[in-house]
Amino acid sequence: MGTFDGPGLRLVVFLQGCNFRCLYCANPDTIDAIGESKPTDKEAIVRMAVSQKAFFGKRGGITFSGGEPTFQAKELIPLFKRLKEEKIHICLDSNGGIWNKEVEELLRLTDLVLLDVKQINAERHKHLTGRENAQTLKTAAWLEENGKPFWLRYVLVPGYSDAENDIRTLGVHFHPYKMIQRIEILPYHTLGIHKYEALGKPYLLKEVKENTAEQLERARNLFEEYFPSIVRVN
């Protein structure tokens, strides 16, 4: 159960597989397409969600995270349809970097997208994630054009995504969007370092310090110049 993965109280389902290689990934164990996970019966997830429905209230529901959920879009479509039959609110936490007909269908079944925009600058985005950001921006445009509500999430990594010019460029780009319900500034953290140690992998940002209160306030003020009423620091 989580309170930071969409509105209200939510059941959070983490999926295996990701197309990005973010330097600060907090769930490196979910990057590999298979990893140590085992297939989960779709109806088991439906039953779990239904059993917890009383706790969701009017705002809660289920959130699919990862990894990158659209990595398994084809498999998720029938599950999303079942959840819709049970009238359970669905959030999809996505980097927006995968696009095909299955992803498009999955997004149409989703009530709210939590879109992680890692960097607006294409070159720095590639350095930070190992991938370009063109498809992420195209996905955001599709959400806007198709009237699909979304939250824009931005991890504030010192030295990588906290430059004033980058935040302003992002603000200018997304300012006209009407379907953005919320801007979430996510502080950089190192809570996943122990996972890298367990996997025998180096954590490449070990010298990067967590955000100070001043850095977060500065970022909030910059975002509020473009989105005055919907910015949150989580």
N, C-alpha and C positions, 0 to 999 in steps of 0.2 A: 504494500500500500504506500502511496506517495502523495505529497501535497505540493510538489514543485514541478509536476509533469503535466500541466494543463489545469483547467479550473476545477475547484473542489477536491474531494478525496477520490483517489484513483487507484485502480489496480494497474500495475505497471508490468508489462511483459517485455522481457529483453530477448532479442532475436540474434541469431548467429550470422556472421558474414557482413563485411563492409567494403565498399569500394574506395574509401578514403584511408589515408595513413597519417592521421593528425599527430603531430609531434607530442601533443599533450593528452592524447586519448586516455580517458580514465578507465576504459574497459578493453584493454588490449587483448584480453582473452576471447573477445567476441569478434575480432577482426577476421580471423581465418573462417573460410566458408563452412568448415565442418567442426574443427576444434574437438573438444571432448563432449560436446552436446549430443543428445539423442533426440530423435523426432518426438514431438509432443502431439498427442491426439487433439484435434481441433475441438471436439466436443468437450474434452476435459477443461479447456480454457473457457468455453461457453458456460459450462456448469459452474466453474469458479466465479465467473463474472456475475452470473445470475444469483449465486448464493450470497454475494456481497452487495447486491443491488440496493438493499435497504440502507447501506451506509453511504451510498453515492449522493443521496438527496437529489435536488434539482440541478446541481451543477457538475457532479462528479461523473465517473465512468471508467473507461479503460483506455490506457495509453500504450502504444507499441513503440518501443525504443530499441536500442541495440548497442553495438552494431548499427547497421542501416536496414530498417524494416523493408524498404522497397527492393532490397537485394532478394527477398523472398516474396515478391509481389504476387506471383502466380499462385503460390500456396496460400497466401493470406486472403485472396478474394472470396472464396467460399466461407471462410471464417468471419469476415466482415459482414457478409450477407446474413449469416446466422445471428450475429450480434445485433444487426439492424432489426431482425425479426423480433428480438427480445427487447427492442427499444432502449438499447444501451449506447450512450454517447461515446463516440470513438475519436481519440486523438492519435495522430501519427507524428512522431518526432523524426524528422528527416533532414539530411543534408541537401536534398533536392538534386543530387548529382547523377541520378539514374533516370532514364526516360525510355519507355516503350509502351505498347498498348496495354499491358498488364498494369503498369504503374498508373497510367491515366485512369483506368477503370477503378483501381484501388483508391485514388484520390477522390473520385466522384462518390465513393462510398464513405469517405471520411468526413466527419463533422467539423473537425478543427485540425489544421496542420501547424505543428511547431517547427518552423523552418530555421535551420541553423545556417546562418550566413557567416562563414568563418573569416572572410576578408573580402573587401570590395575590389582591392587591387589584384589583378589577375596574377601577376608575377609573385607577389607576396603570398597570395592564396596557395599557389603551387608549392612554394617553399614550406608553407605551414602544413599542408595536407597531402602533398604529393600529387595533387590533381588540379586541373584548371577549374575556374568557377563559372564558366559560360553556361553550363546546363543548370546550375543552381539559380542563376538569374533568369533563365528561360522558364524554369519551374515557377518562380515567383510571379513572373508575368502571366503564366497560364492561370495561376490561382486568382490573380486580379481580374483577368478577362472572363473567367468562368464563375465569378462571384463566390469563391470559396474562402471563407474566413481563415486567417492565419496569424500566428504570433511570430514575430521575427526575433530570433535569439542570437546574441552576439557575445562570444567569450572574449573577455578583455585580458589578453596575454601581454604582459609588459615587454616592450621591445618588438612585438610581433603584430599586434592588432590594436594598439592603444594610441597610435599617432593621430594627432588632431586632424591632419589632412585626410586620412583614411576615413575617419568617422564622419567628417563633413561631406566627403564624396558619397559615402553611403547614404547620408541624410538627404542629399540633393537627389540621388537616384530614386529613393523610396518615398520621398515626401508626397508625391502625387497619389500614391496608392490609397484606395478607399477600403480595401479588405483587410488591412493590417489592424488588428484589434489591440495589439499590445507589443511593445518593444521590451525585451528582457535582456538586461546586461548581466551576464553570468560571470562572476569573479573567477579568475584562474585559481586552480587549487592543485595540490599534489597528492590527493588522497589515493590515487591509483598506483603510486610508486611501488608499493609492496607487490603488486601484481606483476610488474616487470621483473622484479627480483625472483618471484616464483617461476616465471617463464624463462628466466635466464637471459633476458633482453635488457639492453641499456636504456635508461630513461634519458632522452637527449636534452631535456630542458631542466636538468637538476640544478643548474645555476640560476634559474629564473625564480625570483621571489614572488610570493603571493601579493596581490594588490593591497596597497595601503588605502585607508579611508579617503585620503585626499585624491588618489588616482580614480577611485570609483566615483567620487563626487564630481570631479572634473569631467569624466566621461558622461555622467548623467546630465550635466549642464549642457554639454555639446549636443547630445541627442535631443534634449528638450527644446533646443532652438528649432528643430524640424518636426518634432512630435511632442508638443507641449503637454499633452494630458494622458499619454499612454505609456510612459517610460517607467520601468520598474528595475530595481537592482535586487537580484535574488541571492 
